[in-house]
Amino acid sequence: MPTPATSFNQSVIDEFRANGGKVGGPFEGGDLLLLTTTGARSGKEHTTPLGFVRDGDLLLLVGSNLGGPRHPDWYHNVLAHPTVGVELGTEEFQAIAVPAEGERRDRLFARITAAEPGYGDYQARTSRILPVVVLERPAHEAGIPQEAGDFAEKMQQVHLWLRGQLRHVRDETEAHFAATAAHRGPGAPPAPGLGLRIRQHCLAFCEALEFHHTSEDAHLFPTMAGYHPELRETFDRLAEEHRTVARIQGELAGLLAGLGGADPERFRAELARMSEELTRHLDYEEEALLPILAELPWPPGPPVPPGQPEAVK
């Protein structure tokens, strides 16, 4: 049976979606978005209406839980699954949820309380530090085409995202090492772990990569192999490369399992290995499959009933 809080949230969600992001009641006139997370334990999607504060192009959330003693469920969800769905007005997009740390968290929380003093009241009610979560849209997404006319273009969209996100994680990792090496004099050096920002972006990359390869293994490759038996060795090689990449992905995920951060040197080595293996794999997959996939429309049409001829391309 739904709890009163669940029923209230659902009524707000329904009103938000029916009115282009506008709601009445206690949220009337405030900045509100819908955040869809993946359950840390259940793996199911959960949508939560949340107030937010803008900081330039960034959207800032606070895990206030009305000043309660525990972090809200949605916060635990984003630590386990950083990729979230965001509904803002009539716009829908995906983002990566990154909890701010240290000085950045304090600076952003001051920005938030200046705009919405109620969050300061919530902080005063509890001994826990209210987390500040930044919804980030990776910069490389701006260069990825939004539309795809065939399967080849769709595959290229996914590959561009994976390449760009991996490059982002590597750049952040190298910046961490550079800051550590450059530290001199007073003041705290960078923390020995790699930090939540690198962790969240790397986990988001790993989840997207796993979904992409699992979908190919379960659907795309078997279907193509049925029509192109001459490519059997190609699909066998691609499947074996998926297993190799998955092993490295598992190593990275294991290193990032704790919030304290991974061993930087080991993480850096595994990330370099991932970059080498995945780049080689994506290059080969594009060379072998894009010419064939360019003949298949995206999105795919409905299945053809048995005995009925396929539409002429």
C-alpha positions as CSV (number, residue, x, y, z in Angstrom):
1,M,0.0,0.0,0.0
2,P,1.4,3.4,-0.9
3,T,2.5,5.6,2.0
4,P,1.1,9.1,2.4
5,A,4.5,10.5,1.3
6,T,4.5,8.3,-1.8
7,S,1.0,9.3,-2.7
8,F,1.9,13.0,-2.2
9,N,5.0,12.7,-4.4
10,Q,3.0,11.0,-7.1
11,S,0.3,13.7,-7.1
12,V,3.1,16.3,-7.5
13,I,4.7,14.3,-10.3
14,D,1.4,14.0,-12.1
15,E,0.7,17.7,-11.8
16,F,4.2,18.5,-12.9
17,R,3.9,16.4,-16.1
18,A,0.4,17.6,-16.9
19,N,1.3,21.3,-16.6
20,G,4.8,21.6,-18.2
21,G,6.6,21.6,-14.9
22,K,4.3,24.0,-13.0
23,V,2.7,22.9,-9.7
24,G,0.7,24.4,-7.0
25,G,0.5,23.8,-3.2
26,P,3.8,24.1,-1.2
27,F,5.9,24.1,-4.3
28,E,4.1,26.9,-6.1
29,G,6.4,29.5,-7.5
30,G,9.5,27.5,-6.6
31,D,12.1,25.8,-8.7
32,L,11.2,22.2,-9.0
33,L,12.5,19.3,-11.1
34,L,11.8,15.5,-11.2
35,L,14.8,13.3,-10.6
36,T,14.6,9.7,-11.7
37,T,17.1,7.4,-10.0
38,T,17.8,3.7,-10.1
39,G,17.3,2.0,-6.7
40,A,20.6,1.1,-5.0
41,R,19.2,-2.3,-3.9
42,S,16.1,-2.9,-6.0
43,G,17.4,-1.7,-9.4
44,K,14.0,-0.2,-10.0
45,E,13.4,3.4,-11.2
46,H,12.2,5.9,-8.7
47,T,11.1,9.5,-9.5
48,T,11.2,12.2,-6.8
49,P,10.2,15.8,-7.0
50,L,13.0,18.0,-5.7
51,G,13.7,21.7,-5.3
52,F,16.9,22.9,-6.8
53,V,19.1,26.0,-7.1
54,R,20.9,27.1,-10.2
55,D,24.6,28.0,-10.1
56,G,25.4,29.2,-13.7
57,D,24.7,26.2,-15.9
58,L,24.7,23.8,-13.0
59,L,21.7,22.4,-11.2
60,L,22.3,21.9,-7.4
61,L,20.3,19.5,-5.2
62,V,20.5,19.1,-1.4
63,G,20.0,15.8,0.4
64,S,18.2,17.6,3.2
65,N,15.5,15.0,4.0
66,L,13.9,18.0,5.8
67,G,16.7,18.0,8.3
68,G,16.2,14.4,9.3
69,P,19.1,12.2,10.7
70,R,19.5,10.1,7.5
71,H,20.3,10.9,3.9
72,P,17.3,10.6,1.6
73,D,16.9,7.4,-0.5
74,W,17.5,9.2,-3.7
75,Y,21.0,10.2,-2.5
76,H,21.9,6.6,-1.8
77,N,20.6,5.7,-5.2
78,V,22.9,8.1,-7.0
79,L,25.9,6.9,-5.2
80,A,25.2,3.4,-6.5
81,H,23.9,4.5,-10.0
82,P,25.2,8.0,-10.9
83,T,23.3,8.3,-14.2
84,V,19.9,10.0,-13.5
85,G,16.9,11.2,-15.5
86,V,16.0,14.9,-15.1
87,E,12.7,16.5,-16.1
88,L,12.9,20.3,-16.0
89,G,9.8,22.1,-17.2
90,T,9.1,20.4,-20.5
91,E,12.7,19.3,-21.1
92,E,14.0,15.8,-20.4
93,F,17.6,14.7,-20.3
94,Q,20.1,12.5,-18.6
95,A,22.8,13.8,-16.2
96,I,25.5,12.4,-13.9
97,A,24.9,13.1,-10.2
98,V,28.1,14.2,-8.5
99,P,28.2,15.0,-4.8
100,A,30.4,18.0,-4.1
101,E,33.3,17.6,-1.7
102,G,35.3,19.7,0.7
103,E,35.6,23.4,-0.1
104,R,33.5,23.0,-3.2
105,R,30.6,21.6,-1.2
106,D,30.9,24.4,1.4
107,R,31.0,27.1,-1.3
108,L,28.0,25.6,-3.2
109,F,26.0,25.2,0.0
110,A,26.6,28.9,0.8
111,R,25.3,29.7,-2.6
112,I,22.2,27.6,-2.0
113,T,21.4,29.0,1.4
114,A,21.8,32.5,0.0
115,A,19.1,31.7,-2.5
116,E,17.0,29.4,-0.3
117,P,17.6,30.1,3.4
118,G,15.4,27.1,4.4
119,Y,18.2,24.7,3.6
120,G,20.3,26.4,6.4
121,D,17.4,25.7,8.8
122,Y,17.5,22.0,7.7
123,Q,21.3,21.9,8.4
124,A,20.7,23.4,11.8
125,R,18.3,20.5,12.7
126,T,20.8,17.7,12.1
127,S,24.4,16.7,13.0
128,R,25.0,15.2,9.5
129,I,26.5,17.3,6.8
130,L,23.8,17.8,4.1
131,P,25.2,16.6,0.8
132,V,25.2,18.9,-2.2
133,V,24.7,17.1,-5.5
134,V,25.6,18.6,-8.8
135,L,23.8,17.4,-11.9
136,E,26.4,17.4,-14.6
137,R,25.9,17.0,-18.4
138,P,29.3,16.0,-19.8
139,A,30.7,18.7,-22.1
140,H,31.4,16.2,-24.9
141,E,27.7,15.5,-25.3
142,A,27.3,18.8,-27.1
143,G,29.2,17.3,-30.1
144,I,27.1,14.2,-30.4
145,P,24.3,14.4,-33.0
146,Q,20.8,14.2,-31.4
147,E,19.2,12.3,-34.2
148,A,20.0,9.1,-35.9
149,G,18.6,8.0,-39.3
150,D,20.0,4.4,-39.3
151,F,21.6,1.8,-37.1
152,A,25.1,3.0,-38.1
153,E,24.4,6.5,-36.9
154,K,22.9,5.2,-33.7
155,M,26.0,3.1,-33.0
156,Q,28.2,6.0,-33.6
157,Q,26.2,8.1,-31.2
158,V,26.8,5.5,-28.4
159,H,30.4,5.2,-29.3
160,L,31.0,8.9,-29.3
161,W,29.5,9.1,-25.8
162,L,31.6,6.2,-24.5
163,R,34.8,7.6,-26.0
164,G,34.1,11.1,-24.6
165,Q,33.2,9.9,-21.2
166,L,36.2,7.7,-20.9
167,R,38.4,10.6,-22.0
168,H,36.7,12.8,-19.4
169,V,37.5,10.3,-16.6
170,R,41.1,10.0,-17.8
171,D,41.5,13.8,-17.9
172,E,40.1,14.1,-14.3
173,T,42.4,11.4,-13.1
174,E,45.5,13.0,-14.7
175,A,44.4,16.4,-13.1
176,H,44.3,14.7,-9.7
177,F,47.9,13.3,-10.2
178,A,49.1,16.7,-11.4
179,A,47.6,18.5,-8.4
180,T,49.1,16.0,-6.0
181,A,52.6,16.3,-7.6
182,A,52.4,20.2,-7.6
183,H,51.3,20.6,-4.0
184,R,53.8,22.6,-2.0
185,G,53.7,24.5,1.3
186,P,50.8,24.9,3.7
187,G,47.3,23.8,3.1
188,A,45.8,20.4,2.7
189,P,47.0,18.4,-0.4
190,P,44.5,16.6,-2.5
191,A,42.9,13.6,-0.7
192,P,44.7,10.3,-1.3
193,G,41.6,8.8,-2.9
194,L,40.5,10.0,-6.3
195,G,37.3,11.7,-5.1
196,L,33.6,11.4,-5.8
197,R,33.7,13.3,-9.1
198,I,36.0,10.7,-10.7
199,R,34.1,7.9,-9.1
200,Q,30.7,9.0,-10.3
201,H,31.8,9.7,-13.9
202,C,33.6,6.4,-14.1
203,L,30.7,4.4,-12.7
204,A,28.3,6.1,-15.1
205,F,30.7,5.2,-18.0
206,C,30.9,1.5,-16.7
207,E,27.1,1.2,-16.5
208,A,26.6,2.6,-20.0
209,L,29.3,0.4,-21.4
210,E,27.8,-2.7,-19.8
211,F,24.3,-1.9,-21.1
212,H,25.6,-1.3,-24.6
213,H,27.6,-4.5,-24.8
214,T,24.9,-6.6,-23.1
215,S,22.4,-5.4,-25.7
216,E,24.7,-6.2,-28.6
217,D,25.4,-9.7,-27.3
218,A,21.7,-10.5,-26.6
219,H,20.1,-8.8,-29.6
220,L,22.2,-7.1,-32.3
221,F,24.9,-9.7,-32.9
222,P,22.7,-12.8,-33.0
223,T,20.3,-11.1,-35.4
224,M,23.0,-9.9,-37.7
225,A,24.7,-13.3,-37.6
226,G,21.5,-14.9,-38.9
227,Y,21.5,-12.6,-42.0
228,H,25.3,-12.5,-42.4
229,P,26.8,-16.0,-41.6
230,E,30.0,-14.9,-43.5
231,L,30.7,-12.6,-40.5
232,R,30.6,-15.4,-37.9
233,E,34.3,-15.0,-37.0
234,T,33.8,-11.2,-36.7
235,F,31.0,-11.7,-34.2
236,D,33.0,-14.3,-32.3
237,R,35.9,-11.8,-32.0
238,L,33.6,-9.0,-30.9
239,A,32.1,-11.2,-28.2
240,E,35.5,-12.2,-26.9
241,E,36.5,-8.5,-26.8
242,H,33.4,-7.8,-24.8
243,R,34.5,-10.3,-22.3
244,T,37.9,-8.8,-22.1
245,V,36.5,-5.3,-21.6
246,A,34.0,-6.6,-19.0
247,R,36.9,-8.0,-16.9
248,I,38.6,-4.6,-16.8
249,Q,35.3,-2.9,-16.1
250,G,34.8,-5.3,-13.2
251,E,38.2,-4.3,-11.8
252,L,37.4,-0.6,-12.1
253,A,34.0,-1.1,-10.4
254,G,35.6,-3.1,-7.6
255,L,38.1,-0.3,-7.0
256,L,35.3,2.3,-6.8
257,A,33.0,0.2,-4.5
258,G,33.9,2.2,-1.4
259,L,33.2,5.9,-1.0
260,G,36.7,6.5,0.4
261,G,38.2,6.4,-3.1
262,A,40.3,3.9,-5.0
263,D,44.0,3.3,-4.9
264,P,45.1,6.1,-7.4
265,E,48.0,4.2,-9.0
266,R,46.1,1.0,-9.5
267,F,43.0,2.9,-10.8
268,R,45.2,4.8,-13.2
269,A,46.7,1.6,-14.6
270,E,43.3,-0.1,-15.0
271,L,41.9,3.0,-16.7
272,A,44.8,3.1,-19.2
273,R,44.2,-0.6,-19.9
274,M,40.5,0.1,-20.4
275,S,41.2,2.9,-22.8
276,E,43.6,0.8,-24.9
277,E,41.2,-2.2,-25.1
278,L,38.0,-0.3,-25.7
279,T,39.5,2.0,-28.3
280,R,40.8,-1.0,-30.3
281,H,37.4,-2.7,-29.9
282,L,35.3,0.2,-31.0
283,D,37.5,0.9,-34.0
284,Y,37.2,-2.7,-35.2
285,E,33.5,-2.9,-34.6
286,E,32.9,0.3,-36.6
287,E,35.1,-0.9,-39.4
288,A,33.3,-4.3,-39.6
289,L,29.7,-3.4,-39.0
290,L,28.9,0.3,-39.9
291,P,28.6,-0.4,-43.7
292,I,26.0,-3.1,-43.0
293,L,24.2,-1.1,-40.2
294,A,23.9,1.9,-42.5
295,E,21.3,-0.1,-44.5
296,L,19.0,-0.5,-41.5
297,P,16.6,2.3,-40.5
298,W,16.6,3.8,-37.0
299,P,14.4,3.6,-35.1
300,P,13.6,0.0,-36.3
301,G,10.2,-0.6,-37.7
302,P,7.7,-3.1,-36.4
303,P,8.5,-6.8,-37.0
304,V,7.3,-8.2,-40.4
305,P,4.6,-10.9,-40.0
306,P,5.5,-14.4,-41.2
307,G,4.9,-14.8,-44.9
308,Q,4.8,-11.0,-45.6
309,P,7.6,-9.6,-47.7
310,E,9.8,-6.9,-46.1
311,A,9.4,-3.3,-47.3
312,V,11.7,-2.4,-50.2
313,K,14.5,-0.1,-49.1
